[in-house]
Amino acid sequence: MRVMACDYGSKTIGIAVSDPFGWTAQGIEIIRRKEEKDLTSSFERIKELIAEYAVEKVVVGLPKNMNNTEGERVEKTLEFVEKLKQVTSLPIITWDERLSTAGAERVLLEADLSRAKRKKVIDKMAAAYFLQGYLDAGAK
């Protein structure tokens, strides 16, 4: 079963998908938008990717604070989840994404990517990072 991860941010949505067996996660795309509230084209692209990869479930990263509290970004992410539920009939769950960007950054640093190259891929790598955590937890 393929699972898609969405790392929702104010200007981008990092997208990752699992392999067909649900063992590994790969970052595939960063959806960029000019306005945080304008999600129409973002949802269209997400639906295209769901169809292209035959996705059966969507995991959205929940950006909790380090002390496990929920701030403004969590509220905006939950609004995104509710809107996403209106455009797809797939199960959508949230997953703690704390430290996913830091973990992805560390992997990219170890790969010796320049700052400019890291900036271009960090969002999809963060999505892949927390999706891999979700898959490794056996939460299919």
Backbone torsions as a table, in degrees:
resi	resn	phi	psi	omega
1	MET	NA	124.6	177.9
2	ARG	-82.6	138.0	178.1
3	VAL	-121.2	139.3	176.1
4	MET	-108.6	141.9	174.5
5	ALA	-114.2	140.1	175.6
6	CYS	-121.0	121.6	174.4
7	ASP	-101.4	94.0	-172.5
8	TYR	-82.0	124.8	176.9
9	GLY	-127.8	178.2	-176.2
10	SER	-68.8	-26.3	-179.1
11	LYS	-125.0	-14.0	-177.0
12	THR	-138.4	161.4	169.9
13	ILE	-130.3	112.6	175.9
14	GLY	-78.7	135.6	-177.5
15	ILE	-120.8	134.4	173.8
16	ALA	-136.5	154.6	175.2
17	VAL	-133.8	155.9	175.5
18	SER	-87.9	165.2	170.8
19	ASP	-70.6	170.0	-176.9
20	PRO	-60.6	-22.6	-179.7
21	PHE	-89.3	-9.2	-178.8
22	GLY	74.8	31.6	-178.5
23	TRP	-101.4	-40.9	-175.2
24	THR	-127.5	153.5	-179.9
25	ALA	-113.2	140.7	177.2
26	GLN	-131.0	131.6	173.3
27	GLY	-72.0	133.3	-176.0
28	ILE	-119.8	-29.0	-173.3
29	GLU	-164.3	156.5	170.1
30	ILE	-120.6	120.1	176.9
31	ILE	-90.9	121.2	-178.8
32	ARG	-106.2	144.4	176.6
33	ARG	-141.9	157.5	-178.3
34	LYS	-85.0	-35.4	-177.8
35	GLU	-118.4	131.8	-179.0
36	GLU	-60.2	-37.3	-175.6
37	LYS	-81.0	-16.1	-179.3
38	ASP	-87.7	96.6	-175.5
39	LEU	-107.4	2.1	-174.9
40	THR	-56.1	-54.2	-178.7
41	SER	-69.0	-31.1	177.4
42	SER	-64.3	-43.7	178.9
43	PHE	-66.3	-36.6	177.5
44	GLU	-61.7	-44.6	-179.9
45	ARG	-66.3	-40.3	178.5
46	ILE	-60.8	-43.1	178.8
47	LYS	-63.6	-38.5	176.6
48	GLU	-61.8	-43.7	-179.6
49	LEU	-68.0	-36.9	176.5
50	ILE	-58.8	-45.8	179.3
51	ALA	-67.4	-44.4	-177.8
52	GLU	-60.8	-40.6	-176.5
53	TYR	-99.1	3.9	-179.1
54	ALA	53.2	50.1	-178.2
55	VAL	-72.3	140.6	-179.7
56	GLU	-114.0	-11.3	179.7
57	LYS	-154.2	148.6	178.2
58	VAL	-120.6	133.0	176.2
59	VAL	-114.3	125.6	179.3
60	VAL	-110.5	128.7	-179.1
61	GLY	-68.9	131.0	178.8
62	LEU	-103.3	111.8	-173.4
63	PRO	-83.7	71.0	178.6
64	LYS	-70.1	157.3	174.4
65	ASN	-72.9	161.5	-177.5
66	MET	-59.3	-27.9	179.6
67	ASN	-90.2	16.1	175.9
68	ASN	74.1	11.1	176.1
69	THR	-86.3	165.1	-178.8
70	GLU	-112.0	126.7	-179.3
71	GLY	-109.3	-160.6	-177.2
72	GLU	-60.5	-39.0	-179.1
73	ARG	-64.6	-35.9	177.5
74	VAL	-64.5	-44.2	178.8
75	GLU	-58.0	-46.8	-179.6
76	LYS	-65.3	-36.8	178.5
77	THR	-67.0	-41.1	178.3
78	LEU	-66.0	-33.8	173.8
79	GLU	-63.8	-42.1	177.3
80	PHE	-60.1	-43.9	179.7
81	VAL	-60.4	-45.2	-179.9
82	GLU	-62.3	-40.4	178.1
83	LYS	-69.0	-37.3	178.1
84	LEU	-64.5	-36.9	177.8
85	LYS	-62.1	-25.3	179.9
86	GLN	-78.4	-18.8	-177.1
87	VAL	-108.7	-5.1	176.8
88	THR	-142.4	149.3	178.8
89	SER	-95.9	3.3	-179.6
90	LEU	-70.9	153.0	171.9
91	PRO	-64.6	135.1	178.9
92	ILE	-126.1	124.6	179.0
93	ILE	-125.2	162.2	175.0
94	THR	-105.9	152.8	-178.2
95	TRP	-140.7	135.1	179.5
96	ASP	-58.2	120.0	-178.1
97	GLU	-108.5	14.5	-179.6
98	ARG	-53.1	135.9	178.0
99	LEU	69.1	7.5	179.5
100	SER	-66.6	-40.5	178.9
101	THR	-67.3	-40.6	178.1
102	ALA	-64.3	-40.9	178.1
103	GLY	-65.1	-42.8	178.4
104	ALA	-65.0	-41.4	178.1
105	GLU	-59.5	-42.3	179.7
106	ARG	-62.2	-43.1	178.4
107	VAL	-62.8	-42.7	-179.7
108	LEU	-68.6	-34.5	175.3
109	LEU	-65.1	-41.9	178.6
110	GLU	-64.1	-28.5	177.1
111	ALA	-81.6	0.7	176.3
112	ASP	62.7	37.5	175.5
113	LEU	-81.4	142.5	177.9
114	SER	-67.1	162.3	179.0
115	ARG	-56.7	-43.3	-179.1
116	ALA	-62.3	-42.5	179.4
117	LYS	-69.3	-38.3	178.0
118	ARG	-61.6	-42.2	-178.8
119	LYS	-61.0	-33.6	-178.6
120	LYS	-72.5	-22.3	-173.7
121	VAL	-122.0	-5.6	-170.4
122	ILE	-58.9	-38.8	-176.3
123	ASP	-66.9	-42.0	178.7
124	LYS	-72.7	-30.3	176.8
125	MET	-70.7	-36.6	176.2
126	ALA	-64.1	-40.6	176.5
127	ALA	-61.5	-43.4	178.3
128	ALA	-64.2	-37.4	-178.8
129	TYR	-62.9	-49.4	-178.6
130	PHE	-76.8	-26.8	174.5
131	LEU	-64.8	-40.5	178.2
132	GLN	-62.5	-39.7	175.8
133	GLY	-61.0	-41.3	177.3
134	TYR	-62.0	-47.4	-179.8
135	LEU	-64.1	-42.3	-178.5
136	ASP	-65.6	-28.1	178.5
137	ALA	-76.1	-6.3	178.6
138	GLY	74.8	18.7	-176.6
139	ALA	-89.0	64.9	-178.6
140	LYS	-89.8	NA	NA
